[in-house]
Structures are given as C-alpha cells and as structure tokens.
Amino acid sequence: MFQGLVSELERESKPKPKTRARFASHTSPAVDVVLRIHDIRVTLHVMHGTWISWDIRDVVAYGRTTYLNNAEAQSYGLEVGAQGISIGPSAGDAETGAVRMTLPACRAAGTLAGRKLDCVAVLDTFRVKLKPHHFDDILAIQQKFGADFNDMLDLVAETRGSQPSRLGKQQSNSGASFKYSVQFNVQPFRIGIAGPSATQWFNVANVSGTVSNIDVRVLQLSVTNVGLELTPNVIGQYAARDSSTAIAYVSVDVHVQVTRVRSRPEEIAVQIPRLHAVMQPSSIGELGDLADYVQVR
C-alpha cells in the first residue's frame, strides 16, 4: 500500500505537458478583396452633334478587413492608371476626337478604424495643351452638365425635405464624433493655350496639403512654384518646363493655413515666401498676338 501511495505521488509531481489554448489569440481571420479592371470606356451623347468618350486603364481597388479584440479595422485603396477624354461629333469620332486630353494617374489609400479615418491621395504629373477653339466645346459641355447637375441637386434637396427631421438629427449627432485626416499631393502639371507663335502655360511644381479635425479643424495648403509662362513655339521642343526659353514668366510660392478651434472664429494665415517675375521686351507683342488669336478663334 505504501508503495502504491509513493507511485501516485510521483505521478502527480511530474510536470504536465503544456498545451496551447485553442483560442489564445483574439484575432479573427482577415478578409481581403481585390478588384482589377484592365480597360473601361464610357461614351456619352451629351448634346446634339457632340459625343464624349472617357477611357480608363488599369484600375485596381482593394480592401482588407481585420478583427482584433472585437474591434473592426479596414484598410482600402484605389489606383487608376492612364486616362483620356475625347470629344467628337459622332460616337466613333469620340474615341479619337479633335479634342483629346490625357489625364493623370491617381491613387488613394487609407484606413478606417472605428470612428477615425486616415487617407492619402496622390495625383501624378500631367501636361495638357489646348487650342482656343477647344474651349467652346468644353464650355458647352460644362454648361450642359452644370444644368443637369443643378437639377439633380434640387431633386435631392426635395427628397431630403420630405423626410422627418428626426433622421437628420440622428445623422448629425452620429457624424459629430467622426474623426478624419486626409493628406493629398499633386505632382507637377502644365496647362497650355497654344497661339500662332507662342504658348501660354500655367505651371505648378507641387501641391500638397492636409485636412483634419482630429485635434482641431485645420486646412493646410502649400503650392510651390505656381505661375504663368510664355514660351515661343519651337518644333521638336522638349515638353518639360524650361524657364530659360521663356520670354516672360511669373512664379510664386503660396502657403495657406485655416484653423478653427471649437466655437472660435476661423484663423486664416497666408504666406508668400517667394515671388519671381521676368519679362522681355518682345513678350509684350507676343502676348498681344496671343490675346487677338484667342478672341478670333
């Protein structure tokens, strides 16, 4: 009997093998969604004798949802490749229309955790050169879309007005605690108006900023090397900016910050750390010729 008692004590004194708990981690499996579209083309008959075509390439959208300690977190992103807009008198001509603009690629990514949103958006570099008669087509389409958009806004306002005010109060109360921080950046771009002997360019080297309400409501905007440039038309001239070939240009840096703390009035601060302007005597005649050309066209 004594021997059996000793053997029983020895069995109890031996360390038991450690077993990993089946649910030691509180992290649930993540959900990943990826959508990729190689090419999208949308052709619209916006008005009589005017068709517009929009081509988008290499569209990628992705999202990921994770659950950690019963809290949901989402990360997302959208990337859009090369884009192009064409305007023509028919559906077939709209794809290679007389007015054709190449739009820049863009991408955005961020996270959403609870009531906090973080987002970053980037617009890649681009260059657009227009002729004066292109503005007639663009302005006509803008007026047509502007009228339709205003009608849509009126319809939305009437629909919201018919809903009980209680829903609006609930939405305003729920959105009051929502926090966001959005950062954006625009790479260098150029927009030009071609004349008979010179081209007027609007140049921006970089645009960056932040919109946030995490601590205080703040808007920060920084624009670097924004200005106007008049360059002579030279066959085979390199498309990049080169101020040495300009006969007139104005360049300036601008920094703007708008801050609002609770119920205090907004504070607006504007800084212009740099301003540079150069004009050659021959540029006065070139500007006059460009203005006359635009008016005639």
Residue, then its C-alpha position, 0 to 999 in steps of 0.5 A: m500500500f505504501q508503495g502504491l501511495v509513493s507511485e501516485l505521488e510521483r505521478e502527480s509531481k511530474p510536470k504536465p505537458k503544456t498545451r496551447a489554448r485553442f483560442a489564445s489569440h483574439t484575432s479573427p481571420a482577415v478578409d481581403v478583396v481585390l478588384r482589377i479592371h484592365d480597360i473601361r470606356v464610357t461614351l456619352h451623347v451629351m448634346h446634339g452633334t457632340w459625343i464624349s468618350w472617357d477611357i480608363r486603364d488599369v484600375v485596381a481597388y482593394g480592401r482588407t478587413t481585420y478583427l482584433n479584440n472585437a474591434e473592426a479595422q479596414s484598410y482600402g485603396l484605389e489606383v487608376g492608371a492612364q486616362g483620356i477624354s475625347i470629344g467628337p461629333s459622332a460616337g466613333d469620332a469620340e474615341t479619337g476626337a479633335v479634342r483629346m486630353t490625357l489625364p493623370a494617374c491617381r491613387a488613394a489609400g487609407t484606413l478606417a478604424g472605428r470612428k477615425l479615418d486616415c487617407v492619402a491621395v496622390l495625383d501624378t504629373f500631367r501636361v495638357k495643351l489646348k487650342p482656343h477653339h477647344f474651349d467652346d466645346i468644353l464650355a458647352i459641355q460644362q454648361k450642359f452638365g452644370a444644368d443637369f447637375n443643378d437639377m439633380l441637386d434640387l431633386v435631392a434637396e426635395t427628397r431630403g425635405s420630405q423626410p422627418s427631421r428626426l433622421g437628420k438629427q440622428q445623422s448629425n449627432s452620429g457624424a459629430s464624433f467622426k474623426y478624419s485626416v486626409q493628406f493629398n499631393v499633386q505632382p507637377f502639371r502644365i496647362g497650355i493655350a497654344g497661339p500662332s507663335a507662342t504658348q501660354w502655360f500655367n505651371v505648378a511644381n507641387v501641391s500638397g496639403t492636409v485636412s483634419n479635425i482630429d485635434v482641431r479643424v485645420l486646412q493646410l495648403s502649400v503650392t510651390n512654384v505656381g505661375l504663368e509662362l510664355t514660351p515661343n513655339v519651337i518644333g521638336q521642343y522638349a515638353a518639360r518646363d524650361s524657364s530659360t526659353a521663356i520670354a516672360y514668366v511669373s512664379v510664386d510660392v503660396h502657403v495657406q493655413v485655416t484653423r478653427v478651434r471649437s466655437r472660435p472664429e476661423e484663423i486664416a494665415v497666408q504666406i508668400p515666401r517667394l515671388h519671381a517675375v521676368m519679362q522681355p521686351s518682345s513678350i509684350g507683342e507676343l502676348g498681344d498676338l496671343a490675346d487677338y488669336v484667342q478672341v478670333r478663334 
